[in-house]
Structures are given as structure tokens and as C-alpha cells.
Amino acid sequence: MRPGNRAERIVVVGASVAGVTTADALRRHGYTGTLTLIGAEPHAAYNRPALSKGILTGTDTYEDIVLPPLSTVADQRLGARAVGLDVERREVLLADGDRVAYDKLAITTGARARRLAEFGVADPGVRETAFRDLDDARLLSQRLGSRPHVVIVGAGILGMELASACVHRGATVTVVDQQPPLRRRLGPYLAGLITEAATAQGVRFAHHPGGVHLRGSGTPVAELGDGRRFEGDLVLSAVGCAPNLDWLDGTGLLTRGELRIDDRCRAGENIVAAGDVAAFPVGAGHRRTPWWNSALEQARTAAIALLDGDAAPKLTPSPMFWTEQFGLSIRVCGPLPVAGEPAIVDGQSVSSGLLLRWPGENGEATAAAVNKRIPITRLRALTGPRQEVKQ
């Protein structure tokens, strides 16, 4: 047991997967002091990636995606939104006026959906429908019951997963963006597989480098830079997410609008951060990595850093990405996007399952399993420098 931690109070702000993982990891590594977990949503923490998959398609309920309860004793305060932080007094200010004192703090407040209005490409007063949390998923699921025509602005991962779920529910779907779907995120090969599967299920695509502008009032119209207009019963914005940082204004923790952490996930003295809210050091700069696996890795590292400081191990990220859409299950280990054609490690076709590998710089490869069950440890092993491939 680490000496002297019984009298401490650690507060975790953000009851997301990163927050829950941080709390569990603190106890697992011997912390015996007071532990408080604060969450803005009234719901217990849940598997957020499942919202655009099982919840919308109807194959999952909230009970199916809720995370296991904390395996440790903690004071949980759900439906309590943090609106400020006093670093000198070491207090978290809540929306109801309460102040929660801490000795050490973990920031895991996640992110919110971005809207086109933030980019200045939406008419004043236009109503945007975005997708981020459980309430958004439940509302959209209800609206899909009438089998509407849905226009989705944003051809990234979320936009494409939403398109897949909408089609599954019987809606017709048009996806618009300033560039072809998923290429910047995944690379042309994997993006091509998904786009082909989506097109086969009736999804229509339109893009223009001039971008998209939302016009009108009521149900908005998506207008591309070349003047083409797309109107639907429902227009969804899927244009990324922004970290929940407003409550940290004036604390001195932000650098150029980012909550930057070091390679032990420390954001300041006795303060760590993890998950979608945090910008991790990458190369010469910092970058948020808003993915499930990153949240888990950072949370575990952050917990040990709160307890051990400089003696805590540094985090070496193990990039992992997965998606399910249009009948494709894709899991990727290694850097993305990937260029060029992959080598086939195993399999004959997408329908029967493929194991793929792209060699990278400095011996760091990227491996992908498409419609193929494989332990993640084996998939990650394929990212090493020497692997046999199928000819």
C-alpha cells in the first residue's frame, strides 16, 4: 500500500469510460482514501460507441451497453455538471453551487458534438440535429420509426455509422461532405470497402471541396459548395467533437485551447486527464485521440501517475480502431490512415473474412481484420516488423 494516501481525497470529474476506469485503477493500485466520481449525465456510464451501432439498430438496449458498476467504494454524483475549477483552493464548482474539495484531481469530462454553426457555415437560427449521447440516440431511434429520408452532413466514422444504422432501420440516406468518405481517416483501401458496401445498400454520396452550408429554418437544407442542395425529413450533423473545456477557463491549465497532458497523462500539479478531453503528446505537438482504446490506456496511466508521480510508467499508445457498418466488422491495430494495397495475411474475400497488413516506417506496420474473428493480441502482433503474408 502506498503510504499516506488514506487521508487524501481524489475527485474524478467525468463519469465516462475514462472516469470509471480511472476510479477502478486507483483502487486496484492501492489507493485507500476518499474517492468521488462526478458525472454530468444522469445515467450510469455506458459504452458510447454502441450508441451508433446497437442502440440505433435496435439490437441493444441501455441495459446491454451500461458499463459494469464500479468495483470499488466511491461517492458517485451523477447528474452533477462541473462549471468551474479553483486550482488554488483545490475545489470543483458544480452547477448547483456546491463545491467539492480535492487533494488530487482527474479530468475525464469527454467531448461534445460539434455543430456546423461553430464553423460559420450555418444560417442564423438554423436547427441542427447532432448525435453524441444516450438521449440523442433514443430520440433519433424514435424518429427513424417513420422511415424518413435522412441527410447526414459528415462522412467520417460517426457519419458513416449513423448512415448504416439509418439504412438498417429502413430510412433512405444521403451523405454529404467536402471530401470522399473516410479516406482521410482510414486510407483509400478500407474507405473503399466501406463505401462500396454502403452504396450497395442504397446510400447516396455527394461531396465538394467547397464544403457544406446549412440553409433555411425548421428542417435545414444541406448545400454543397457547387450549389447542389439536399433536403430530407431529418438532417444530421456529424462533423466531429470538441472537448468539454469551458469549465476550465481561467485555471491556467489550457494551452491554445487545449488541455495538454504529458506522457504520464499529467495536466498540472496533482492533476491528470484522460480520454476525449485530453491532448496527448504526438511528435512535436499534442493531439486528441477520441477513441475507446485511447481512453482506457490514458485512464490507467493517469491513475498510476496520481499515485506515483515521476515513478509512474510513461504511456506508449497502442493504436486500435474498430467499426461495424453496412455488414462489415473492421478492427485495426497500428497507425492510420494507410496508403496503398495491403498484403493478405489470411483469407480469400471480404465476405469470408480477411486479415490484412500494410508495412510502415521504422518497422511499424498496420494490421486489419475485416469480417474475421481474431484475438486482439494476435492482430496487434501483426504490426511487428516481420510477418509472413499470403501470396
C-alpha positions in Angstrom: 0.0 0.0 0.0 1.3 3.5 -0.9 2.0 5.4 2.3 -0.1 8.4 3.4 -3.0 8.1 0.9 -5.7 7.1 3.4 -6.3 10.7 4.3 -6.4 12.0 0.7 -9.4 12.8 -1.4 -9.3 12.2 -5.1 -12.0 13.6 -7.3 -12.7 12.3 -10.8 -14.7 14.7 -12.9 -16.4 12.9 -15.8 -18.2 9.6 -15.3 -17.3 8.3 -18.8 -15.4 5.2 -19.5 -12.2 7.1 -18.8 -13.6 8.3 -15.5 -14.8 4.9 -14.4 -11.5 3.2 -15.5 -9.5 5.8 -13.6 -11.5 5.2 -10.4 -11.2 1.5 -10.7 -7.5 1.7 -11.4 -6.8 3.9 -8.4 -8.3 1.3 -6.0 -6.6 -1.5 -7.9 -3.2 0.1 -7.4 -3.7 0.5 -3.6 -5.4 3.9 -3.1 -7.4 3.8 0.1 -8.5 7.4 0.5 -11.8 9.1 -0.3 -12.8 8.8 -4.0 -15.5 10.9 -5.6 -16.8 10.4 -9.2 -18.8 13.3 -10.7 -20.8 12.9 -13.9 -22.9 15.4 -15.9 -25.2 12.9 -17.3 -27.9 11.4 -15.1 -27.2 7.9 -16.5 -24.5 5.5 -15.2 -21.6 5.2 -17.5 -22.2 3.3 -20.7 -20.5 2.0 -23.9 -20.7 5.2 -26.0 -19.6 3.5 -29.3 -22.6 1.3 -29.1 -24.9 4.2 -29.5 -24.4 4.5 -33.2 -24.5 0.7 -33.6 -26.7 -1.4 -31.4 -28.9 1.3 -29.9 -29.9 2.8 -33.2 -30.3 -0.6 -34.9 -32.5 -1.9 -32.1 -30.2 -4.8 -31.3 -29.2 -3.3 -27.9 -30.9 -1.6 -25.0 -29.3 0.7 -22.4 -29.1 -2.3 -20.1 -27.0 -4.1 -22.7 -24.5 -1.2 -23.0 -24.2 0.1 -19.5 -20.7 -0.4 -18.1 -20.3 -2.8 -15.1 -20.7 -0.9 -11.8 -17.6 0.4 -10.0 -15.8 -2.5 -8.4 -14.8 -0.2 -5.5 -16.3 2.1 -2.9 -16.8 5.6 -4.3 -19.0 8.6 -3.8 -20.8 8.8 -7.2 -22.6 12.1 -8.0 -24.5 11.7 -11.3 -26.4 14.5 -13.0 -23.9 16.9 -11.5 -22.2 19.2 -14.0 -18.9 20.8 -13.3 -18.9 24.5 -14.2 -15.6 25.7 -12.7 -12.4 24.8 -11.1 -10.5 26.7 -8.4 -6.9 25.4 -8.7 -5.6 27.3 -5.7 -8.3 26.2 -3.3 -8.5 22.8 -4.9 -12.2 22.9 -5.4 -14.6 21.8 -8.2 -17.6 24.1 -8.6 -20.8 22.3 -9.6 -23.8 23.8 -11.4 -26.0 23.5 -8.3 -23.5 25.8 -6.4 -21.8 23.0 -4.4 -18.0 23.0 -4.1 -16.2 19.6 -4.0 -12.8 19.8 -2.4 -9.9 17.6 -3.6 -6.3 16.8 -2.9 -5.8 15.3 -6.4 -7.9 15.6 -9.5 -8.6 13.6 -12.6 -10.3 15.3 -15.5 -12.3 13.0 -17.8 -15.1 15.2 -19.0 -15.0 13.9 -22.5 -16.3 15.8 -25.5 -19.5 17.2 -27.1 -20.8 17.1 -30.6 -19.6 19.9 -32.8 -22.1 21.8 -35.0 -21.7 23.4 -38.3 -22.7 26.8 -36.8 -19.4 26.7 -34.9 -17.6 26.8 -38.3 -19.7 29.6 -39.5 -21.4 27.6 -42.2 -25.0 27.5 -40.9 -27.6 30.2 -41.3 -28.5 32.1 -38.2 -31.2 30.3 -36.2 -30.9 27.1 -38.2 -31.7 24.0 -36.1 -29.0 21.3 -36.2 -29.6 17.8 -35.1 -26.4 16.3 -33.6 -25.5 12.9 -32.1 -23.4 12.3 -29.1 -25.1 10.8 -26.0 -27.8 8.3 -24.9 -30.6 10.8 -25.1 -29.6 11.7 -28.7 -29.6 8.0 -29.6 -33.0 7.4 -28.1 -34.5 10.4 -29.8 -33.1 9.5 -33.2 -34.2 5.9 -32.8 -37.8 7.2 -32.3 -37.6 9.4 -35.4 -36.3 6.5 -37.5 -39.6 4.7 -36.9 -41.2 6.6 -39.7 -38.5 5.5 -42.2 -37.6 9.1 -43.1 -35.2 10.4 -45.7 -32.0 11.3 -43.7 -29.3 13.7 -44.9 -26.1 13.3 -42.9 -23.5 16.1 -43.1 -20.1 14.5 -42.4 -18.7 11.3 -44.0 -16.4 10.4 -41.1 -16.6 7.4 -38.9 -19.7 8.6 -36.9 -21.5 9.9 -40.0 -21.0 6.5 -41.8 -22.0 4.5 -38.7 -25.2 6.7 -38.5 -25.8 6.1 -42.2 -25.5 2.3 -41.6 -27.9 2.3 -38.7 -30.4 4.5 -40.5 -30.4 2.2 -43.6 -30.9 -0.8 -41.3 -34.0 0.9 -39.9 -35.5 1.4 -43.3 -34.6 5.0 -43.9 -33.1 6.3 -47.2 -29.8 8.1 -46.7 -27.7 10.8 -48.4 -24.3 11.6 -47.0 -22.6 14.9 -47.9 -19.2 16.2 -47.1 -16.3 18.2 -48.6 -14.3 15.1 -49.4 -15.0 11.4 -50.2 -16.0 9.2 -47.2 -13.3 8.1 -44.7 -10.3 8.4 -46.9 -8.5 10.9 -44.6 -9.2 8.8 -41.6 -8.6 5.2 -42.9 -6.9 5.5 -46.3 -8.3 4.6 -49.7 -8.4 0.8 -49.4 -10.5 0.5 -46.2 -12.6 3.6 -47.1 -13.3 1.9 -50.5 -14.5 -1.3 -48.9 -17.0 0.6 -46.7 -18.2 3.0 -49.4 -18.8 0.1 -51.8 -20.8 -1.7 -49.1 -22.8 1.4 -48.3 -23.6 2.1 -52.0 -24.8 -1.4 -52.4 -27.3 -0.8 -49.6 -28.6 2.3 -51.3 -26.7 5.1 -49.6 -26.1 8.1 -51.9 -22.9 10.2 -51.6 -22.1 13.8 -52.6 -19.0 15.9 -51.9 -17.4 19.1 -52.9 -14.2 20.7 -51.7 -16.1 23.9 -51.1 -17.8 22.3 -48.1 -21.3 22.2 -46.8 -23.6 25.1 -45.6 -26.9 24.6 -43.7 -29.6 26.8 -45.1 -33.1 27.7 -44.1 -35.1 27.3 -40.9 -37.1 24.4 -39.4 -35.6 21.4 -41.1 -32.4 22.7 -42.7 -31.1 22.1 -46.2 -27.5 21.0 -46.8 -26.0 23.0 -49.6 -22.7 22.0 -51.2 -20.1 24.4 -52.4 -21.2 23.9 -56.0 -24.8 24.8 -55.3 -26.3 21.3 -55.0 -28.9 21.2 -52.3 -30.1 18.2 -50.3 -33.2 18.3 -48.3 -34.5 15.5 -46.1 -37.1 14.8 -43.4 -34.1 14.9 -41.0 -30.7 16.5 -41.4 -28.0 15.2 -39.0 -24.6 16.9 -38.3 -21.8 14.5 -37.8 -18.8 16.9 -38.0 -16.6 15.8 -35.1 -16.4 16.6 -31.4 -14.9 19.3 -29.2 -13.5 18.7 -25.7 -15.6 19.8 -22.7 -13.2 22.5 -21.5 -15.4 25.5 -20.7 -15.3 24.8 -17.0 -11.5 25.1 -17.0 -11.4 28.6 -18.4 -9.1 30.8 -16.2 -7.4 27.9 -14.5 -4.1 28.2 -16.4 -4.5 24.5 -17.4 -5.3 25.3 -21.1 -2.7 25.9 -23.8 -4.1 27.4 -27.0 -7.5 26.0 -26.2 -6.2 22.5 -25.4 -5.9 20.5 -22.2 -2.4 19.2 -22.9 -1.1 16.2 -20.9 2.4 14.7 -20.7 3.3 11.1 -21.4 2.1 10.2 -17.9 -1.2 12.0 -18.6 -0.5 14.8 -16.1 -2.0 18.2 -16.8 -0.7 20.1 -13.8 0.3 19.6 -10.2 -1.7 16.8 -8.7 -4.0 16.9 -11.8 -4.3 14.3 -14.6 -6.6 14.0 -17.6 -7.6 11.2 -19.8 -10.0 10.4 -22.7 -11.6 12.7 -25.3 -10.9 15.8 -23.3 -7.1 15.4 -23.3 -4.4 16.2 -25.9 -1.6 13.7 -25.7 1.9 14.4 -26.9 2.4 13.2 -30.5 5.7 14.0 -32.3 6.4 17.7 -31.8 2.9 18.6 -30.7 -0.2 17.4 -29.0 -3.4 15.7 -30.4 -6.6 14.4 -29.0 -7.3 10.7 -29.8 -11.0 10.3 -29.2 -11.2 6.6 -29.3 -12.3 4.0 -26.8 -8.9 2.3 -26.5 -7.1 5.6 -26.0 -9.5 6.4 -23.2 -8.7 3.1 -21.4 -4.9 3.4 -21.9 -4.8 7.0 -20.7 -7.1 6.4 -17.7 -4.9 3.5 -16.4 -1.8 5.6 -16.9 -3.4 8.7 -15.2 -4.4 6.7 -12.1 -0.9 5.5 -11.5 0.6 8.9 -12.2 -1.7 10.4 -9.5 -0.3 7.9 -7.0 3.4 7.6 -8.1 4.2 10.8 -9.9 7.5 10.6 -11.8 7.9 7.0 -10.8 4.8 6.1 -12.8 5.5 4.4 -16.2 5.1 6.5 -19.3 2.3 5.7 -21.8 3.3 4.3 -25.1 0.0 4.2 -27.0 -1.1 1.1 -28.9 -3.4 2.5 -31.6 -6.5 0.4 -32.1 -9.7 1.3 -34.0 -12.9 -0.7 -34.8 -16.1 -0.1 -36.5 -19.2 -2.0 -37.6 -21.2 -0.8 -40.5 -23.0 -2.0 -43.6 -22.3 -5.6 -42.8 -18.6 -5.0 -42.3 -16.8 -5.6 -39.0 -13.4 -3.9 -39.1 -10.7 -3.8 -36.5 -7.4 -2.1 -37.0 -4.2 -2.0 -35.0 -1.4 0.4 -35.9 -1.2 3.9 -37.5 -4.0 5.2 -39.7 -4.6 6.2 -42.5 -2.9 3.5 -44.5 -1.7 4.1 -48.1 -1.7 1.6 -51.0 -2.9 -2.0 -51.2 -2.4 -4.3 -48.3 -0.8 -7.7 -48.2 -3.2 -10.5 -47.5 -2.1 -12.5 -44.4 -5.1 -14.8 -44.4 -8.5 -15.2 -46.1 -10.0 -15.1 -49.6 -12.6 -12.4 -49.7 -14.4 -9.8 -47.6 -17.5 -12.0 -47.3 -15.5 -14.9 -45.8 -13.1 -12.7 -43.8 -9.7 -11.1 -44.5 -6.6 -10.4 -42.4 -4.6 -7.6 -43.9 -1.3 -5.9 -43.3 0.4 -2.7 -44.5 4.1 -2.2 -43.8 5.1 1.1 -42.3 8.0 3.2 -41.5 10.5 2.1 -38.8 9.1 -1.4 -38.9 5.7 -0.2 -37.5 3.0 -1.9 -39.6 -0.8 -1.6 -39.6 -2.9 -4.7 -39.5 -6.7 -5.0 -40.1 -9.2 -7.8 -39.6 -12.2 -7.5 -41.9 -15.2 -9.7 -41.1 -12.7 -12.0 -39.3 -12.6 -13.0 -35.7 -9.1 -12.8 -34.3 -7.8 -12.1 -30.8 -6.7 -8.5 -30.5 -3.3 -9.8 -29.2 -2.7 -11.6 -32.5 -3.9 -8.6 -34.6 -1.5 -6.4 -32.6 1.3 -8.9 -33.1 1.0 -8.4 -36.9 2.1 -4.8 -36.5 5.7 -6.0 -35.8 8.4 -5.8 -38.4 8.5 -9.4 -39.7 5.3 -11.2 -40.6 4.6 -13.9 -43.2 2.0 -12.9 -45.7 -0.1 -14.9 -48.1 1.0 -14.7 -51.7 
